[in-house]
Amino acid sequence: MQNEHLPKTLLEAVRFFTDLDRCTQFMAMIRWPEGVTCPHCNATSSSFNKARRYWQCRGCRKQFTIKTGSVMEDSPIGLDKWLPAIWMIVNAKNGVSSYEIHRALGVTQKSAWFLLHRIRLAMQARSFEKPLSGHVEIDETFIGGKARFMHASKRKKVGDTGFVGKVAVMGLLERNGEVRCQIVPNTKRKSLEPIIKRHIEAGSNIYSDNLPSYRSLDEAEYIHKVIDHAEKYVDGQIHTNGIENFWALLKRCLKGTYVSVEPFHLFRYLDEECFRFNKRTGNRSLSVLRSC
């Protein structure tokens, strides 16, 4: 499907996805561009029941719909709600909350929360085809509430660093490329170094701050340059401003839109923001729909 046929505004998206028959045909063209394929046995011969919008495979004789085998499977919510929700979340720079989906699409807040988490699952990077290379910035951040907003009983447990009760996140950014991030147990060398070696190609230029955990990279197969933020933030090509920019976007999304994110759900929100950043120059909606 050509990009010019896709809705470019929310108004166009709502109009385009109002008709369930059109939604079914639209998703079928994206999911099976070379013809309908049975998700049960991969047979290419099937009959379509137009009244009930399902196919019946002539090979295994099983019935299937456009949702079968996708993140939308087993959901009673129609495509006229799913597809506008996908359009909204991938095109909102700072994310969209479940309450906003609830008000905009006329579903309950719980259903909207379910929709968003299923869509974030589709945004998740299934695998990384190649490691990052060239000029790569690495950094870490902590996600969590500030001590001054905590209850007095919890505030007493916060140490001098203020990192108690927060979640550590490791980020890697290839300049003019993609960003990757994941939750880590701590910022010690044994936690960060395996991630760096797994995701960054040997011989690459790595830029970091002066965290002691990164010092061993000087002895490894990387060209490691350090910027001391106590002295300056930029020294020619040596800086971490790119990954710092990504942290700013992530935290604006978490603090401004979602407000309260449980640590065990945080990785989904990281997937969402990484997807939005990495697909900033392409068609995000089409990418998600192909991943569904």
Sequence and secondary structure as in RCSB ss.txt:
>XXXX:A:sequence
MQNEHLPKTLLEAVRFFTDLDRCTQFMAMIRWPEGVTCPHCNATSSSFNKARRYWQCRGCRKQFTIKTGSVMEDS
PIGLDKWLPAIWMIVNAKNGVSSYEIHRALGVTQKSAWFLLHRIRLAMQARSFEKPLSGHVEIDETFIGGKARFM
HASKRKKVGDTGFVGKVAVMGLLERNGEVRCQIVPNTKRKSLEPIIKRHIEAGSNIYSDNLPSYRSLDEAEYIHK
VIDHAEKYVDGQIHTNGIENFWALLKRCLKGTYVSVEPFHLFRYLDEECFRFNKRTGNRSLSVLRSC
>XXXX:A:secstr
  GGGS  SHHHHHHHTS HHHHHHHHHHHH TTS   TTT  S EEEETTTTEEEETTT  EE TTTTSTTTT 
 S HHHHHHHHHHHHH TT   HHHHHHHHT  HHHHHHHHHHHHHHHS    SS B SEEEEEEEEES  GGGS
 HHHHTT  SSS TT EEEEEEEETTS EEEEEES SSHHHHHHHHHHHB TT EEEE   GGGGGGGGTTSEEE
E  TTT S BTTB  HHHHHHHHHHHHHIIIII    GGGHHHHHHHHHHHHHTTTS HHHHHHHH 
